[in-house]
Each structure stands twice: as C-alpha cells, then as structure tokens.
Amino acid sequence: MPLFVETCVARHAGDRHEQQDRAAVFAHPSQRGAMMAVLADGMGGHSGGALAAEEVVLQAKRSFATYAPERETPAQLLEGIIGEAHQSIRTARFATDQEPHSTAVALVLQPNRISWIHCGDSRLYHFRDSRTVSRSQDHSLVAELQRRGRLDEAGARFHPRRHVLLSCLGSEHPPQTELGAAVRPTAGDCFLLCSDGLWAHFPDEELAQTVASLPARAAAEKLVNSARKRAAGAGDNISLVIIRLNDAETAGAARTLS
C-alpha cells in the first residue's frame, strides 16, 4: 500500500531580535518519492548565525538536486552535505567580522528507507504512533555529562552551561556527526526535526503525543504556542519540521512513496 507524506515547517523568532534558525523541506527534482528535510540553528553574533544556518540549507538543496542513489548512498549524501556546509561556513569567516557557526539536522526520505544525520543539539525524533522510537543524541556538554552518569534529565534542563556545544559546523575542528535510519517506514511513523528553542520546553512523551494526535500543521502550531508560553518572555528562536507518514485513507497527501 502506498504511503502519503504530510509535512509542515514552522519557525518563530521567540523573544530574540533576529531569527537565526533555518528550516526547509524540498522534493528531489526527478526522483519520485524522494524528499529532504533540513534544519539549522545558527550562532555567531548579529547575522553571523543566520549566515551559517542559511549555508546549511543551501548546501542541502544543492547536494540533493544532484543526488543519484545508483552512485551515492544516503549516508554519503548526508555526510557530504555536512562536510561541504562546514567548509563554506569556515570560508565565510574571512568575509565577515562575525564567527558563524551552526547546528544541523537533515533527513532524506526515499521509498522504503528514511535516513538522517545531525551535528550539535538540534534534534531528530522518530515517533511511531505516540511512542518514541529513537532520538538523536546531542553533541553538548550536558548531554555528555548525562552519558557519563554525572547529570540527570532534571539537572540538564537547568544546568548553567546547558547551551555549550561540543561540536558544530564552522568551528576549527571537523564536525562530529551521527547517522540514523528507519528501514521500511510504515503508516503512523512521524519525524520531528527541531532546534533547542522548541525541545527544551517538552519531555519526549509530550512531543510524541502531540505530533501523533494532530495533523502536522495543528501539531506545529500547538508546540510553538506552548513553547512560547513556557519560555515566559525569555524564549530562543524556534524552528521545527514535522514529517508524518499516512496511509491512503488518512492522508492529506503532499507526496506518495511508491
């Protein structure tokens, strides 16, 4: 049975003066059923972060437009996007007095397979119905402390250095990346890409329940509104992408996987 893809992209500046997050979803120009989603959270002073995040999205579009599965694996595509964006951001430092950096999370959807990559603390969640199947692991100081058993979830939420990253694009060191994949995705699978301006305000269970129980656009609106309320006037930029796989009976489809 064919699956139909429902998507939504949402951004909000939060309580910041500038929106430095970027997010996009786009189809492959020639391959039926192939789609990419990308999200980047820029950092680096006034406009520097926006420049870095924009470079991530532009590189993803360029690379995906020439992607040919018979010559390149999804992992090679995704790792190439991160590597090229990292070098472009590094080069941009010579043309500006800013220090542009960015996180990145990208997902490529193909028939019978969904693959993704991330660097930094922008996240990818894989939900099936209202259950969390997997979640990307942050490249951050507090996440590393959690992995070592020196910090619990509650402590991480309020740690004074919770925004310190151990890896990102544009730094002097090559970016640390992690790959993931879902083979033979089924109806009821949902994927959420989001910046820390969103996920910092929610437990995983609430994100899963919201994304699973509402259409993509309604879920995005509810999550953004709730994050804004919980930020209480001190909110970061918010960005998110929702990708939901529906069967033919429930789809308000944008694209078919066949």
SERO-4910 file (N, C-alpha, C, O; in steps of 0.05 Angstrom, whole numbers):
BEGIN
 pado doro    nc1    nc2    nc3   cac1   cac2   cac3    cc1    cc2    cc3    oc1    oc2    oc3
  Met    A     17    -24      0      0      0      0     18     25      0     37     27     16
  Pro    A     11     44    -18     27     69    -18     24     85      8      3     84     21
  Leu    A     44    100     15     43    118     38     44    146     28     56    153      8
  Phe    A     30    163     42     28    191     35     42    208     57     40    202     81
  Val    A     56    228     48     72    244     66     59    271     71     52    286     53
  Glu    A     56    277     97     45    302    106     67    317    120     81    306    137
  Thr    A     72    342    112     95    357    123     86    385    133     65    396    124
  Cys    A    101    396    151     97    423    160    124    434    169    139    421    183
  Val    A    130    459    162    154    474    171    144    498    186    127    512    177
  Ala    A    155    503    210    147    526    226    171    538    239    190    525    248
  Arg    A    170    565    241    192    580    255    179    603    270    159    614    262
  His    A    192    611    292    184    634    307    210    646    319    227    632    329
  Ala    A    212    672    319    236    686    329    238    684    359    259    690    371
  Gly    A    216    676    373    217    675    402    219    704    413    205    722    403
  Asp    A    236    707    433    240    734    444    266    746    436    276    765    448
  Arg    A    277    736    414    302    746    403    297    768    382    275    768    370
  His    A    316    785    378    313    806    358    316    796    329    306    809    311
  Glu    A    328    773    326    333    763    299    328    733    299    335    718    318
  Gln    A    316    723    277    312    695    273    337    683    259    341    689    235
  Gln    A    353    667    273    377    655    261    373    625    256    392    613    247
  Asp    A    350    614    260    344    587    252    336    586    223    325    606    213
  Arg    A    341    564    210    331    560    183    320    531    181    330    513    194
  Ala    A    299    527    165    287    501    162    273    499    135    262    519    126
  Ala    A    274    476    122    262    473     96    256    444     90    268    426    102
  Val    A    236    439     72    230    413     61    228    417     31    216    435     21
  Phe    A    241    399     16    240    401    -13    242    373    -26    254    355    -15
  Ala    A    229    371    -49    229    346    -64    253    344    -83    264    364    -91
  His    A    260    319    -90    281    315   -110    269    323   -137    246    318   -143
  Pro    A    285    336   -154    275    346   -180    266    324   -199    251    329   -217
  Ser    A    276    300   -196    269    279   -215    262    252   -203    249    236   -217
  Gln    A    269    246   -179    264    220   -167    237    220   -152    233    234   -133
  Arg    A    219    204   -162    193    202   -150    195    191   -121    208    171   -117
  Gly    A    182    204   -103    181    195    -75    205    202    -59    208    192    -36
  Ala    A    223    218    -69    247    226    -54    244    255    -45    237    273    -60
  Met    A    251    259    -19    246    285     -6    268    289     15    278    270     26
  Met    A    274    315     20    294    321     41    282    342     59    268    360     51
  Ala    A    289    340     85    283    360    105    309    368    118    326    351    123
  Val    A    312    393    124    337    403    137    330    425    156    312    442    151
  Leu    A    345    426    178    341    447    198    368    454    210    385    437    215
  Ala    A    372    481    214    398    490    225    392    513    244    375    530    240
  Asp    A    407    513    266    405    533    287    432    549    287    452    538    296
  Gly    A    431    573    276    455    589    273    464    603    298    448    611    315
  Met    A    490    607    301    503    621    323    525    638    312    538    631    292
  Gly    A    531    660    326    555    675    318    551    705    316    561    718    297
  Gly    A    536    717    335    533    746    334    513    755    314    500    739    301
  His    A    509    781    312    489    793    295    493    784    266    513    789    254
  Ser    A    473    770    256    472    759    228    491    737    222    489    723    202
  Gly    A    511    733    239    530    711    234    517    684    235    523    667    218
  Gly    A    500    680    255    486    654    257    467    649    234    465    627    224
  Ala    A    454    671    225    435    668    203    450    660    177    441    643    162
  Leu    A    474    672    174    490    665    150    498    636    151    497    622    131
  Ala    A    506    626    174    515    598    177    492    579    172    494    559    157
  Ala    A    469    584    184    446    567    181    436    567    153    428    546    142
  Glu    A    436    590    140    428    591    112    446    575     94    437    562     75
  Glu    A    472    574    100    491    558     84    485    528     86    488    514     67
  Val    A    476    519    110    469    491    113    446    484     95    446    463     81
  Val    A    425    501     94    402    495     77    409    496     48    401    479     32
  Leu    A    425    516     40    432    519     12    449    495      3    445    485    -20
  Gln    A    467    486     20    484    463     13    467    437     10    471    421     -7
  Ala    A    447    435     28    429    411     26    414    411      0    411    390    -13
  Lys    A    404    434     -8    389    436    -33    407    430    -57    399    415    -75
  Arg    A    431    441    -57    449    436    -80    456    406    -81    456    395   -103
  Ser    A    463    394    -59    472    366    -59    449    348    -66    453    328    -81
  Phe    A    425    353    -56    402    335    -61    393    337    -90    384    317   -101
  Ala    A    396    360   -102    387    363   -130    403    346   -149    393    338   -170
  Thr    A    428    339   -142    445    322   -159    448    293   -148    463    277   -159
  Tyr    A    433    287   -127    435    261   -114    425    239   -133    402    241   -143
  Ala    A    441    218   -136    433    195   -153    439    170   -137    462    163   -133
  Pro    A    418    156   -127    422    132   -110    439    111   -122    452     95   -107
  Glu    A    440    109   -148    457     88   -160    487     94   -158    504     76   -161
  Arg    A    494    119   -152    522    127   -149    530    135   -121    554    137   -115
  Glu    A    511    139   -103    516    150    -77    496    139    -56    472    139    -62
  Thr    A    506    131    -33    488    122    -12    476    146      3    487    168      1
  Pro    A    454    142     17    443    164     33    463    174     53    465    198     58
  Ala    A    479    156     65    499    165     85    520    183     72    528    203     84
  Gln    A    529    176     48    548    192     34    537    219     27    551    240     30
  Leu    A    512    220     19    498    245     13    498    263     37    506    286     36
  Leu    A    488    252     60    485    268     84    512    277     95    514    300    104
  Glu    A    532    259     96    558    267    106    571    288     88    585    305     97
  Gly    A    566    286     62    576    306     44    564    333     48    578    354     47
  Ile    A    538    334     54    524    359     60    537    373     84    543    397     84
  Ile    A    541    357    105    552    369    130    581    378    125    588    400    133
  Gly    A    597    362    111    624    370    106    627    395     88    643    413     94
  Glu    A    611    397     67    612    420     50    601    445     64    613    466     61
  Ala    A    580    442     79    569    465     94    589    475    114    593    499    118
  His    A    603    456    128    623    464    147    645    480    134    653    501    145
  Gln    A    655    471    111    676    486     98    667    513     88    682    533     89
  Ser    A    642    515     78    631    540     69    629    560     91    635    584     88
  Ile    A    620    551    115    617    568    138    645    578    147    648    601    154
  Arg    A    664    560    147    692    567    154    702    589    135    715    608    144
  Thr    A    697    585    110    707    605     90    693    632     94    706    653     91
  Ala    A    668    632    102    653    657    106    665    674    128    660    698    129
  Arg    A    679    662    146    692    677    168    711    698    158    715    718    171
  Phe    A    723    694    134    742    712    124    729    737    111    743    757    105
  Ala    A    703    735    106    689    757     93    672    773    113    657    791    104
  Thr    A    673    766    139    657    780    158    672    781    185    691    766    189
  Asp    A    664    800    201    677    802    228    662    785    248    668    786    272
  Gln    A    643    769    239    628    751    257    642    724    259    662    718    244
  Glu    A    632    707    277    642    680    280    619    661    274    607    650    293
  Pro    A    612    656    249    588    640    243    592    610    249    612    598    243
  His    A    572    599    263    571    571    269    542    562    266    523    578    266
  Ser    A    538    536    264    510    526    263    509    497    271    528    481    267
  Thr    A    487    489    282    480    461    284    468    452    258    464    469    240
  Ala    A    462    427    255    450    417    231    436    390    236    447    373    251
  Val    A    413    386    225    400    360    224    386    358    197    371    376    189
  Ala    A    391    336    183    380    332    156    369    304    154    380    285    165
  Leu    A    347    301    139    334    276    135    328    272    105    319    291     92
  Val    A    334    249     94    327    243     67    308    219     66    313    198     78
  Leu    A    285    224     53    264    204     52    263    192     24    262    206      4
  Gln    A    264    165     23    262    150     -2    243    127      2    237    120     25
  Pro    A    233    116    -19    216     92    -16    230     71      1    252     62     -6
  Asn    A    217     62     22    226     40     39    249     47     57    260     30     71
  Arg    A    258     73     58    280     80     76    280    110     81    275    126     64
  Ile    A    285    116    106    289    144    115    316    145    130    320    129    148
  Ser    A    333    163    122    360    166    134    364    194    144    352    213    133
  Trp    A    381    197    164    385    224    175    413    227    187    427    207    192
  Ile    A    420    252    192    446    259    204    442    283    221    424    299    216
  His    A    459    286    242    457    310    258    484    317    269    502    300    272
  Cys    A    487    343    276    511    354    289    502    376    307    487    394    299
  Gly    A    510    375    333    502    396    352    479    387    369    476    364    375
  Asp    A    462    407    376    439    400    394    412    405    381    392    405    395
  Ser    A    411    409    355    385    407    342    379    377    338    396    361    332
  Arg    A    354    370    343    347    342    346    329    331    324    316    345    309
  Leu    A    331    304    321    312    289    305    299    268    323    313    252    336
  Tyr    A    273    268    324    257    248    338    242    230    317    232    240    297
  His    A    242    204    323    226    186    307    204    175    325    210    161    345
  Phe    A    179    181    319    157    171    334    141    151    317    140    154    293
  Arg    A    130    131    330    111    113    316     86    113    333     85    104    356
  Asp    A     65    124    321     40    130    335     48    148    358     59    170    353
  Ser    A     44    142    383     51    160    405     76    150    421     80    159    443
  Arg    A     91    132    409    115    121    422    140    132    409    142    135    385
  Thr    A    160    139    426    186    148    416    203    124    409    211    108    426
  Val    A    209    122    383    226    100    373    256    107    378    271     90    387
  Ser    A    263    131    371    291    140    375    292    170    376    274    184    368
  Arg    A    315    180    387    320    208    388    350    213    385    366    198    397
  Ser    A    358    232    369    386    238    366    398    247    392    385    258    409
  Gln    A    424    241    395    438    248    420    454    274    416    471    276    398
  Asp    A    450    294    433    462    320    430    492    319    432    503    303    448
  His    A    505    335    417    534    340    420    538    364    437    545    386    427
  Ser    A    532    361    463    533    384    481    545    375    508    548    351    513
  Leu    A    553    395    524    566    389    549    547    374    568    556    354    580
  Val    A    522    383    570    504    370    589    497    342    580    493    324    596
  Ala    A    495    338    554    489    311    543    512    292    549    507    269    556
  Glu    A    536    301    547    559    285    553    560    278    583    567    256    591
  Leu    A    553    297    600    552    292    629    530    272    635    534    255    653
  Gln    A    508    273    621    487    253    624    497    225    615    492    205    629
  Arg    A    510    224    593    520    198    583    540    185    603    542    161    605
  Arg    A    554    202    617    573    192    637    561    187    664    574    179    683
  Gly    A    535    192    667    521    187    692    525    208    713    520    204    736
  Arg    A    535    232    705    541    253    724    519    274    725    521    293    741
  Leu    A    498    270    710    476    290    709    451    276    700    451    260    681
  Asp    A    428    282    713    403    270    705    387    290    687    397    312    683
  Glu    A    364    282    678    348    298    660    340    325    672    341    346    660
  Ala    A    332    324    698    324    348    711    347    367    714    345    392    711
  Gly    A    371    356    721    394    373    724    403    385    698    412    408    697
  Ala    A    400    370    676    408    380    650    390    404    641    400    422    629
  Arg    A    365    402    649    346    423    640    354    451    651    349    471    638
  Phe    A    366    452    675    372    477    687    401    482    691    409    500    706
  His    A    418    466    679    447    469    682    456    496    670    447    503    648
  Pro    A    473    511    684    481    538    674    497    537    647    498    557    634
  Arg    A    508    514    640    522    512    615    508    493    595    521    480    579
  Arg    A    482    493    597    466    474    580    468    481    550    461    464    533
  His    A    476    506    544    478    513    515    505    510    503    510    516    480
  Val    A    524    499    519    552    495    509    553    471    491    546    449    500
  Leu    A    561    474    466    563    452    447    592    441    446    611    456    449
  Leu    A    593    415    442    619    402    438    627    400    409    650    394    402
  Ser    A    607    403    391    612    402    363    591    418    348    567    417    355
  Cys    A    599    431    327    581    446    309    595    451    283    619    446    280
  Leu    A    580    461    263    592    468    238    604    496    239    593    514    251
  Gly    A    628    499    227    641    525    227    663    528    248    677    548    247
  Ser    A    665    509    266    686    511    287    713    503    275    714    493    252
  Glu    A    734    505    290    761    499    280    765    468    277    783    460    263
  His    A    748    453    291    751    424    289    730    412    270    708    423    268
  Pro    A    735    390    257    715    377    240    690    370    256    693    362    279
  Pro    A    667    374    244    642    368    260    639    339    266    644    322    250
  Gln    A    630    334    290    622    307    298    594    302    289    576    319    292
  Thr    A    589    279    276    563    273    265    554    245    274    570    228    281
  Glu    A    528    242    274    516    215    279    495    210    257    479    228    250
  Leu    A    495    186    247    476    177    227    454    160    239    459    146    259
  Gly    A    431    160    227    409    142    235    392    135    211    394    148    190
  Ala    A    376    114    214    359    106    192    335     90    202    336     77    223
  Ala    A    314     91    187    290     75    191    284     60    165    278     72    145
  Val    A    286     33    167    282     16    143    252      8    143    240      1    163
  Arg    A    241      9    119    212      3    115    194     18    134    180      6    150
  Pro    A    195     44    132    176     60    149    147     54    142    141     47    120
  Thr    A    130     57    162    102     49    158     84     72    166     92     92    177
  Ala    A     58     70    159     38     90    167     38     92    197     39     72    212
  Gly    A     38    117    207     40    122    235     67    131    244     70    141    266
  Asp    A     87    129    226    114    139    232    113    170    229    102    180    210
  Cys    A    125    183    249    128    212    248    156    220    255    169    207    271
  Phe    A    166    241    242    193    250    247    192    280    253    179    296    239
  Leu    A    205    287    275    206    315    283    235    325    284    251    313    298
  Leu    A    241    345    268    267    358    269    262    385    283    243    399    277
  Cys    A    278    392    303    273    416    317    298    427    331    317    412    337
  Ser    A    298    453    335    320    467    349    315    466    379    293    459    388
  Asp    A    335    474    395    332    473    424    312    494    434    303    492    457
  Gly    A    306    513    418    285    532    425    258    520    428    240    531    441
  Leu    A    254    496    416    230    481    420    233    459    440    219    458    461
  Trp    A    252    440    435    252    416    452    259    421    481    253    405    498
  Ala    A    272    444    487    279    449    515    255    452    533    257    450    558
  His    A    231    456    522    207    460    538    189    436    540    167    438    551
  Phe    A    198    413    529    180    390    529    194    364    536    217    359    528
  Pro    A    181    346    551    191    319    553    185    304    527    166    311    513
  Asp    A    200    283    522    196    268    497    168    258    494    157    258    472
  Glu    A    156    249    516    129    237    515    108    257    505     90    250    490
  Glu    A    111    282    514     92    303    505     95    309    476     76    313    461
  Leu    A    120    310    466    125    315    438    112    292    421     99    297    402
  Ala    A    117    267    430    107    244    415     76    245    414     64    241    393
  Gln    A     63    251    436     34    251    438     23    273    420      3    269    406
  Thr    A     35    297    421     25    319    405     28    314    375      9    318    360
  Val    A     51    305    367     56    300    338     38    277    328     29    278    305
  Ala    A     34    257    345     18    234    336    -12    239    335    -26    227    319
  Ser    A    -21    257    352    -50    260    355    -63    282    338    -87    284    336
  Leu    A    -46    299    325    -57    321    310    -45    322    282    -24    311    277
  Pro    A    -60    333    262    -48    338    236    -22    355    239    -19    369    259
  Ala    A     -4    352    220     22    364    223     21    394    229     35    404    246
  Arg    A      4    409    214      2    438    218     -9    444    246      2    463    259
  Ala    A    -29    430    254    -41    435    281    -21    428    303    -19    442    323
  Ala    A     -6    407    299     14    399    319     36    420    321     45    427    343
  Ala    A     45    430    298     66    451    298     56    476    312     71    488    328
  Glu    A     32    484    307     21    508    320     19    504    350     25    523    365
  Lys    A      9    481    358      7    476    387     34    476    401     37    488    422
  Leu    A     54    464    388     80    463    401     93    490    402    105    497    423
  Val    A     91    506    381    103    533    382     89    550    403    102    564    418
  Asn    A     63    549    404     48    565    424     55    557    453     58    574    470
  Ser    A     57    531    457     64    521    484     93    529    492     98    537    514
  Ala    A    111    527    473    139    535    478    141    564    485    155    572    503
  Arg    A    126    581    470    126    609    475    115    615    503    127    632    517
  Lys    A     94    602    511     83    606    538    102    598    559    105    612    579
  Arg    A    115    575    556    133    564    576    159    580    578    172    580    599
  Ala    A    167    593    556    191    609    557    188    634    574    208    645    583
  Ala    A    163    643    578    157    665    596    174    690    590    185    702    608
  Gly    A    175    697    564    188    721    557    218    719    552    231    740    547
  Ala    A    229    696    554    258    692    551    264    670    530    283    655    533
  Gly    A    247    668    510    248    646    491    269    650    469    273    672    459
  Asp    A    282    628    462    301    627    440    286    625    413    262    621    413
  Asn    A    300    628    391    289    622    365    277    593    365    289    575    377
  Ile    A    255    589    352    242    563    349    241    556    320    234    572    303
  Ser    A    248    531    314    244    520    287    237    491    289    247    477    306
  Leu    A    220    481    271    213    453    271    203    444    244    193    460    228
  Val    A    207    419    238    196    406    215    182    381    224    194    365    239
  Ile    A    158    376    215    143    352    221    139    337    195    130    348    175
  Ile    A    145    311    195    140    293    172    124    270    182    134    255    200
  Arg    A    100    266    172     83    244    180     76    226    157     70    236    135
  Leu    A     78    200    161     71    181    140     43    170    146     37    159    167
  Asn    A     25    174    127     -2    165    129     -9    144    109      3    142     88
  Asp    A    -30    128    115    -40    110     94    -60    125     77    -66    149     82
  Ala    A    -69    112     56    -86    126     36   -112    137     48   -122    157     38
  Glu    A   -122    124     69   -148    133     80   -145    158     97   -165    173     99
  Thr    A   -122    163    109   -120    185    127   -103    208    115   -100    229    128
  Ala    A    -92    205     91    -74    224     81    -87    249     70   -108    247     57
  Gly    A    -75    272     75    -80    296     61    -54    301     46    -40    320     51
  Ala    A    -48    283     26    -21    278     18     -9    300      2    -22    314    -14
  Ala    A     17    304      7     33    321     -9     49    305    -30     54    315    -52
  Arg    A     57    281    -22     74    265    -40     70    235    -33     65    228    -11
  Thr    A     73    218    -53     69    190    -50     96    175    -50    114    181    -66
  Leu    A     98    155    -32    121    137    -33    111    112    -47     92     99    -39
  Ser    A    124    104    -69    115     81    -84    139     63    -91    135     42   -104
***
